[in-house]
């Protein structure tokens, strides 16, 4: 049985996953964001926001 998570929690998990994957992978931010979007069921707007956010805040903190 799956659990429904609030959208903001999925978003936080996606940012954390991307930050961890950045250190282990040579993929670019847009590629990692695309992978996170699929993994955490994020929409195109969320993915676009994540790319901009991570370019402005490379460590994932605001």
Backbone torsions as a table, in degrees:
resi	resn	phi	psi	omega
1	UNK	NA	131.7	-179.2
2	UNK	-91.8	155.5	179.8
3	UNK	-107.1	136.5	176.5
4	UNK	-84.2	125.9	-179.7
5	UNK	-108.0	145.8	174.1
6	UNK	-61.0	149.4	-176.4
7	UNK	-58.7	-41.4	-178.1
8	UNK	-65.5	-30.5	177.4
9	UNK	-69.4	-40.9	175.8
10	UNK	-61.7	-40.2	-179.9
11	UNK	-63.4	-44.4	178.3
12	UNK	-62.0	-42.8	179.5
13	UNK	-64.8	-37.4	178.2
14	UNK	-63.6	-44.2	178.9
15	UNK	-62.5	-44.3	179.6
16	UNK	-63.0	-41.6	179.9
17	UNK	-63.8	-43.6	180.0
18	UNK	-63.3	-44.2	180.0
19	UNK	-61.4	-40.5	178.2
20	UNK	-69.8	-41.0	-178.5
21	UNK	-68.6	-29.4	179.2
22	UNK	-59.1	-37.6	-177.5
23	UNK	-75.3	-26.0	-176.5
24	UNK	-98.4	-13.9	-172.5
25	UNK	-124.9	155.4	175.9
26	UNK	-96.8	7.2	179.1
27	UNK	-65.7	150.9	178.1
28	UNK	-76.4	165.7	179.5
29	UNK	-57.1	-49.0	-179.9
30	UNK	-59.0	-35.8	178.6
31	UNK	-68.3	-43.7	178.1
32	UNK	-64.2	-38.8	178.2
33	UNK	-63.9	-40.8	178.6
34	UNK	-62.7	-42.3	177.2
35	UNK	-63.6	-41.3	179.2
36	UNK	-66.9	-36.5	179.3
37	UNK	-61.4	-40.5	178.2
38	UNK	-70.3	-46.2	-176.7
39	UNK	-63.7	-38.7	-175.3
40	UNK	-108.3	12.3	176.0
41	UNK	56.3	50.7	178.8
42	UNK	-97.5	147.5	-179.8
43	UNK	-83.2	175.0	-179.4
44	UNK	-60.2	-38.2	178.4
45	UNK	-64.7	-41.1	178.1
46	UNK	-63.3	-42.0	179.8
47	UNK	-63.9	-42.9	178.8
48	UNK	-62.9	-43.0	178.1
49	UNK	-62.8	-42.6	179.8
50	UNK	-60.7	-41.8	178.5
51	UNK	-60.4	-47.6	179.6
52	UNK	-64.6	-43.5	-179.0
53	UNK	-60.8	-46.0	-176.6
54	UNK	-73.9	-23.1	173.3
55	UNK	-73.1	-36.4	178.6
56	UNK	-79.4	-30.4	-176.9
57	UNK	-130.2	78.5	-173.6
58	UNK	-60.3	-24.1	179.5
59	UNK	-87.9	-2.6	176.3
60	UNK	84.6	6.8	177.7
61	UNK	-109.4	145.7	-178.6
62	UNK	-86.7	NA	NA
